[in-house]
Amino acid sequence: MHLDVSADIELLINKRLSTGSYTNVEEVLRKALEAQDAEDRWCAEDSQLLSAHVEEGYQQAERGELLDGAAARLEIQAMKEKWRAAGR
């Protein structure tokens, strides 16, 4: 396969090659495409999780289970402290 790339893309590829981390253009492109695939998968998974959280919140609101601002802040603070204690 032969690819024609713009000067700015060629500059980016050559910049990666100059680091010595890659031995050829194919490695640079492979790494870039793998990173893009990983990002796409992460975004899809993250989007599904976010949708699930929104739906859960909506259902809680429908049942009258909303927290006021002060209670929500306390709950978030507790989650934050737990997260920090886990070493993240």
C-alpha positions in Angstrom: 0.0 0.0 0.0 1.2 3.5 -0.8 0.0 6.4 1.2 0.2 10.1 0.3 0.3 12.2 3.4 0.4 16.0 3.9 3.5 17.7 5.0 2.3 18.1 8.6 1.6 14.4 8.9 4.9 13.6 7.5 6.6 15.9 10.0 4.8 14.1 12.8 5.8 10.7 11.6 9.4 11.8 11.2 9.4 13.3 14.7 8.4 9.9 16.1 11.0 8.2 14.0 13.7 10.6 15.2 13.1 9.5 18.8 14.5 6.1 18.0 11.4 4.4 19.5 10.3 3.3 16.0 12.3 1.6 13.3 10.0 2.5 10.4 6.9 4.3 9.3 4.7 1.2 9.7 5.5 1.0 13.4 4.5 4.6 13.9 1.2 4.1 12.0 0.5 0.8 13.8 1.0 2.5 17.2 -1.2 5.4 16.3 -4.0 3.2 15.0 -3.8 0.9 18.1 -4.0 4.0 20.4 -7.0 5.2 18.4 -8.7 1.8 18.6 -8.1 1.8 22.4 -9.5 5.3 22.8 -12.6 4.4 20.7 -13.3 1.3 22.9 -12.8 3.3 26.1 -15.1 6.1 24.9 -17.8 3.6 23.9 -17.5 1.8 27.3 -17.5 5.2 29.1 -20.5 6.3 27.2 -22.5 3.2 28.2 -21.5 3.6 31.9 -22.5 7.3 31.8 -25.9 6.4 30.2 -26.5 3.8 32.9 -25.7 6.3 35.7 -28.0 8.8 34.1 -30.8 6.3 33.9 -30.2 5.2 37.5 -30.4 8.8 38.6 -33.6 9.3 36.7 -35.2 6.3 38.3 -34.1 7.5 41.7 -35.7 10.9 41.0 -38.9 9.2 39.9 -39.0 7.3 43.2 -38.3 10.5 45.2 -34.9 9.4 46.3 -33.0 12.6 45.5 -30.3 13.9 47.8 -30.0 17.5 48.7 -26.8 19.4 47.9 -25.2 19.0 51.3 -25.9 15.2 51.4 -24.6 14.8 47.9 -21.4 16.6 48.8 -20.9 14.4 51.8 -21.5 11.3 49.7 -19.0 12.5 47.0 -16.4 13.3 49.7 -16.7 9.8 51.2 -16.3 8.3 47.7 -13.3 10.5 47.1 -11.6 9.5 50.4 -12.3 5.8 49.7 -10.7 6.2 46.3 -7.7 7.9 47.7 -7.3 5.3 50.4 -7.2 2.6 47.7 -4.1 4.3 46.4 -5.4 5.7 43.1 
